[in-house]
Amino acid sequence: RADTVQRLGLDLAEASDFPEHLRKEILRTPEEQRQSGLDARITFSAKETVFKAFYPEVGSYFGFDAVDVAPALSDGRFDIRLRRALGTCPAGTELQGAVLILDNRLVTLLAVHA
């Protein structure tokens, strides 16, 4: 419902391994650097989803280092921790998004409730 969701982000990507040449740019923390294959792709997609959810409020570009992501594909989710304030959400805010694979497509979704 529109009156309960403050922010909404969605990303659609290929469900495949993450390109090695992009790892250092996208996977910023030691924990993210240790991710392999599909988990690394989920982390990238989740960061894109966070950007799409928060950009309308923030109104300016923020980098991949603004959030930490921990994928949990077996549970159909990913966990997020904001490393910096984004809009009205302070640094340290923890959120949870949904992850789904359909027909070799990776879908990540974040709905932040008011």
N, C-alpha and C positions, 0 to 999 in steps of 0.2 A: 504494500500500500504506500502511496506517495506521501501520506502524512506521517509515516513511521520511518521511512528511509531517507537519510540525509545525504548520503553519497552512494553512487553506484558505479562500479567499474567492471569491465568485461574484456577479456582478450581471447582470441582464437589463434592457435598456432598449430603447426605440424607436430605430431607426437613422435619426436625423433631425438637422437642425441644432440647435444648442444655443440655448436662449432667451437673447436679448440681455440681458434684465433681471437674469439670474443670473451674468453673466460676472465681475463684480468680486468677488462672494462666493466663487465656486468657483475661478476661474482666477487664481491669486495672483501668479505670477511674470511678468516681462515676456515670456518665451518662451511661457508659457501664454496670456497675453493676446493674442498675435499669432495664435494658432490660430483657425481658422475652421471653420464647418460641422461636419462629422462628426468631425474631429480634436478639436474642443472637447467634443463629446458623449462621445467615447472617454475623454478626460481625466477628465471628471466620473464616468463609470462606473468607470474604473480606481481613482479615489480612493474611491469607495464600496466597491469590491472590497477595497482595502487595509484600510479600516475593518472590514469584516466578517471579514477574516483575523486582524487583530490585537486587536480588541476583547475577545475572551474572555480573552486574557492581560493586556492593559492594564487592563481593568476600569473604564475611565472614558472619557468622551467626549474625542476629540481632533479638531481642526478640519481643514479642507481644506488648511491651510497646513503640515501635518505632512509632506507629501510633494510632490515634484516629479514630474510625469509627462510623458513624451515618447512620443506614439503613433507606431506604425510599422505602419499597417494593411496596407500592401503586403507586409510580412513576417509578418503575423499575430501581432504582439506589441505590447507597450508596455513601456517602461523606466521604472523607479521609482528615485528616490533619496530616502531618508529624511532629512528636514531636522531631525528630532529623534529621540531614542531612543524606540523603541516596544518594550516588553517587553524581551527579551534582545538585541534588535538595536540596535546603537548608531547614532547620527546618522551619516550618510554611507553607510550600507549601501545597496548597489545590488541591485535585484531585477528580474526580468523576468517579465511575465505574458503571457497569450495573449488575443487578440481575434479574434472571428469574427462575421460577419454572416450570419444565416440568416432568410430570409423577412421582411425588414425589421425584424429583431430584432438588437440588438447584445448580444453575450455577452462579458463580460470575466471572466477566471479567473486567480487567483494561487494557486499551491501553493508554499509555502516548506518546503523539506526540512530535516529535523533535522540 
